[in-house]
C-alpha cells in the first residue's frame, strides 16, 4: 500500500517539476525572464572547470545506465539452481 502512495507522490512531484520547467521555458522564450547563467560570478577558468566536470558526470551516468541495461538484457553467466 505504501509503495503505491509513494509512487503516486513521485508522479505528482514529477508532473509539478515538469510544469514549472515548462513555465520557466515559456517565460524565457517570451522574454519575461533573463537567461539563467549557472556560472555567474565565476572566473572563466572556474566556469570552464565546472562545465567540464558536469559533462563528465553526465557521461558517467550514461555509462552506468548502459551497463545496467546491458546486464538486464543478458542472461546470467551462472545457471540458476
TITI-198342 format. One record per atom (N, C-alpha, C): residue in one letter; x, y, z. Coordinates in pm, whole numbers, plus 32768, in hexadecimal, padded with zeros to 4 digits. Layout:
! residues N
AXYZ/...
! end
This chain:
! residues 81
X80527F898000/X800080008000/X8057807E8000/X80BE80818056/X811180F9805F/X815E81117FDF/X818580A57F98/X81CE80B87F1B/X817680FA7EB2/X80F380DF7EB6/X8097811F7E59/X808F81B47E77/X808881D77EF6/X808182647F1E/X810282AB7EF8/X8173826D7F14/X81F482AA7EF2/X81FF82BB7E5B/X81D882567E0F/X81DC825F7D7E/X818582D17D4B/X810E82E27D84/X80B5834D7D5D/X80F083D57D80/X813083DE7DF6/X816F845C7E1F/X81E084807DC0/X822F841D7D98/X829E84377D3A/X826884667CB5/X81F984297C87/X81BE84527C09/X818E84E27C10/X814F85077C81/X811F85907C91/X819485F17C96/X81FF85CC7CDD/X827586227CE2/X82AF86317C56/X82B385C57C0C/X82E985C97B86/X829586247B2D/X8212861A7B37/X81B9866E7AE7/X81CC87007B0F/X81D4871A7B91/X81E887A37BC1/X826B87DE7B8E/X82D4878D7B91/X835687BB7B61/X835187D77ACC/X830A87827A84/X82FE879679F3/X82B0881679D3/X8247882F7A20/X81F888A87A0A/X824B89257A28/X829689247A97/X82EC89967AB8/X835489AC7A4C/X839189417A1D/X83F5894C79B4/X83B989847935/X834289557912/X82FD8986789B/X82DF8A1B78A7/X82AF8A44791D/X828D8AD17932/X830A8B29792B/X83778AFB7965/X83F48B48795E/X84228B5478CD/X841B8AE77882/X84438AEA77F6/X83EC8B4877A5/X836A8B4477BE/X830D8B9D7778/X832B8C2E7799/X83438C4C7819/X83638CD57842/X83E78D027804/X84488CA977FD/X84CA8CCB77C2/X84BA8CEC772E/X84708C9776E6/X845B8CAD7657/X840E8D2F7642/X83AF8D4A7698/X835F8DC4768D/X83A98E4276B6/X84208E3376F0/X846F8EA67717/X84528ED977A2/X84008E9277EF/X83DD8EC07876/X844F8EA678D8/X84A38E4578BB/X85128E257914/X85978E3378CA/X85FC8E5C7913/X86838E5E78DB/X86B88DCF78D9/X87138DB2787E/X874E8D2B787E/X87948D107902/X878D8C94792F/X87CB8C6C79AC/X885A8C3F798D/X88BA8C7B79D1/X89468C5579C0/X89758C107A3F/X89838B8C7A3B/X89AB8B457AB5/X8A3B8B647ADF/X8A888BA27A87/X8B148BBF7AA5/X8B2B8C537AC4/X8ABE8C9B7ADF/X8AC98D297AFC/X8B228D3F7B77/X8B7F8D9B7B6C/X8BD78DBB7BDB/X8C588D6C7BDC/X8C658D087B84/X8CDF8CB97B7E/X8D3D8CF17B14/X8DBB8CDC7B28/X8E1C8D027AC2/X8E078CA77A49/X8E358CD279D4/X8E258C7B795E/X8E648BF17971/X8ED58BEC79B7/X8F188B6B79CE/X8EC58B137A2A/X8E8E8B4E7A95/X8E3A8B017AF1/X8DB98AD37AAE/X8D7D8B2B7A5F/X8D028B067A17/X8D1E8A9379B7/X8D908A977974/X8DB58A2C7917/X8DCA89A97963/X8E0D89B079D6/X8E2589387A26/X8DA188FB7A57/X8D4589507A84/X8CC3891D7AB2/X8C7388DF7A3F/X8C78891F79CA/X8C3088E97956/X8C6B8862792D/X8CEF8859792C/X8D3287DC7908/X8D0F876E796C/X8D0F879079EC/X8CEA872F7A55/X8C5A86FF7A40/X8C02875B7A23/X8B7587397A0C/X8B6786DC7993/X8BB186F97929/X8BAC86A378B2/X8BDA861578D2/X8C488607791B/X8C7B8582793C/X8C1E8538799C/X8BDA858179F4/X8B77853F7A4B/X8B04850779F8/X8ADB85517992/X8A7185207939/X8AA084A478ED/X8B1C84A478C0/X8B54842F787B/X8B5683B778D9/X8B8083CD7957/X8B85836179BA/X8AF9832679CF/X8A95837C79DA/X8A0B834B79ED/X89DD82FC7973/X89FC832E78FC/X89D482E97881/X8A15825F7877/X8A9582577899/X8ADB81D57895/X8A9E817678FC/X8A8281A97973/X8A42815679DA/X89BC812179AD/X896D8176796D/X88EA814B7939/X88FC80E278CD/X895C80F57875/X89768093780A/X89A0800D7845/X89F4800F78AB/X8A207F9378EB/X89A97F4C792B/X89567F987972/X88E07F5C79B2/X88837F1E794A/X886A7F6678DD/X88117F317875/X884D7EB57833/X88CF7EB4781F/X89117E4077E4/X89047DC77840/X891D7DDD78C2/X89167D6E7921/X88887D37792B/X88247D8D7921/X87997D5F7927/X87727D1278AA/X87B27D327839/X87897CF477BB/X87D57C72779D/X883F7C5777E8/X888C7BDD77CC/X88707B757837/X886C7AF7780E/X88547A8E7871/X88CC7A8278CF/X88B27A537945/X891B7A4179A8/X898079DB7978/X89FF79F07998/X8A6879937971/X8A60791179C0/X8A2579197A36/X8A1778A07A8B/X898878717A87/X897577F27A68/X88EB77BE7A66/X88B077BD7AF2/X882D77D77AFA/X87E877D37B7B/X87D277437BA4/X87DE772B7C25/X87CB76A27C58/X874176927C90/
! end
